[in-house]
Amino acid sequence: MSKEEISLILNKEIHVLAQNDINLTDASKMKEVGLNSIDFVKLLVFSEDKFDITFSDDDLVISDEITFGDLINKIDKYVVEKN
């Protein structure tokens, strides 16, 4: 699965969780797109199920600086490691 495919899937789910139509870029910070900490955990659980991966405990913390691009790269890393 490519990063572009991961991006499209996450983009759709973030719009559902945040209930907005914000234009996401790799630099978009998760807290600025309307995701609170519970929504972020829901996004991680969705991602684990969708991509058949398991995040580490450290990945479950939303920081002020985590971006959409960071999340895509992290998921891509787990997907590559799995395969």
C-alpha positions in Angstrom: 0.0 0.0 0.0 1.4 3.4 -1.0 1.6 6.5 1.2 -1.0 8.1 -1.1 -3.5 5.3 -0.4 -2.9 5.6 3.3 -3.4 9.4 3.0 -6.7 9.0 1.2 -8.0 6.5 3.7 -7.0 8.6 6.7 -8.2 11.8 5.2 -11.7 10.3 4.8 -11.7 9.0 8.4 -10.5 12.3 9.9 -13.3 14.2 8.1 -15.8 11.8 9.7 -14.3 12.1 13.2 -13.7 15.9 13.1 -17.0 16.5 11.3 -15.5 19.1 9.0 -14.2 19.5 5.5 -10.8 20.9 6.3 -8.2 20.6 3.6 -5.5 18.4 5.0 -1.9 18.7 4.1 1.2 16.8 5.4 1.8 19.8 7.6 -1.7 19.9 9.1 -1.4 19.4 12.9 -3.8 16.9 14.3 -5.0 19.2 17.1 -5.7 21.9 14.6 -8.0 19.8 12.3 -10.5 19.4 15.1 -9.4 16.1 16.6 -9.4 15.9 20.4 -7.5 13.2 22.2 -10.4 10.7 22.1 -10.8 11.2 18.4 -7.1 10.7 17.9 -7.3 7.4 19.7 -10.3 6.4 17.6 -8.2 7.3 14.5 -5.4 5.1 15.8 -7.8 2.2 16.5 -9.3 2.6 13.0 -5.8 2.6 11.5 -4.8 -0.5 13.4 -7.9 -2.4 12.1 -7.7 -1.0 8.6 -4.0 -1.5 8.0 -3.6 -4.6 10.3 -0.9 -3.0 12.4 -0.3 -2.4 16.1 0.9 1.0 17.4 3.4 1.1 20.3 2.2 2.7 23.5 4.2 5.8 22.7 2.2 6.3 19.5 -1.0 6.6 21.6 -0.1 10.1 22.9 -1.2 13.0 20.8 1.3 15.8 21.0 0.8 19.4 19.9 3.2 18.9 17.1 2.1 15.6 15.4 1.1 16.2 11.8 -1.0 14.4 9.2 2.3 13.6 7.4 3.8 12.2 10.6 0.9 9.9 11.0 1.1 8.7 7.4 4.8 8.1 7.7 4.3 6.2 11.0 1.6 3.9 9.5 3.6 3.4 6.4 6.6 2.3 8.5 4.4 -0.2 10.4 2.9 -1.5 7.1 6.4 -2.0 5.6 7.7 -3.7 8.7 4.7 -6.1 8.7 5.4 -7.1 5.1 
